[in-house]
Amino acid sequence: MENGLHTPWRTPVVGTLGHLSEKKGQRVFLQAVQLLLAKGLDAGTAFDILSIDIADVDVGENVGAKLEIDRAQAKKQVAQADAEKRAAEARASQAEQEARISEMRAKVVEAESQIPMAIAEAFRSGNMGIMDYYRMNNIKADTDMRTSIGGGAKDGAK
């Protein structure tokens, strides 16, 4: 009731605009005007709606965009976790390979340490003579020379 007179159109207008404020921020002025005119709020009165003045448009939070941002953040975090997992697996695999390399080097050193004992046993059993020993040392010296000329490590070791 306004100044003793009942204004029946005020409630539907406020209700219509209130309904619009619940929607996403995309439906604003044009749809508000179209909705007001479509409801025929001026029907049954002696007045025609000539213009509508919007004093303030308060666009609420864009829930759809916020959800998209949240989804994108979640996907990003999942992707980062997967990448960190793959990186950790790669580091673990590399450490395992390095451990295998060290193990193989230890086996080579162990086998090389048995060579002098095998040569001594060959001398004792008569399977190797002094000339065989000199030829073997000559071949070893040639190999070491070629390795040093080629720029490789001495004695085949790194």
PyMOL commands that set and color helices and strands:
alter all, ss='L'
color gray80, all
select helices_A, chain A and resi 10-21+29-38+63-113+115-125+130-149+154-156
alter helices_A, ss='H'
color red, helices_A
deselect
rebuild
show_as cartoon
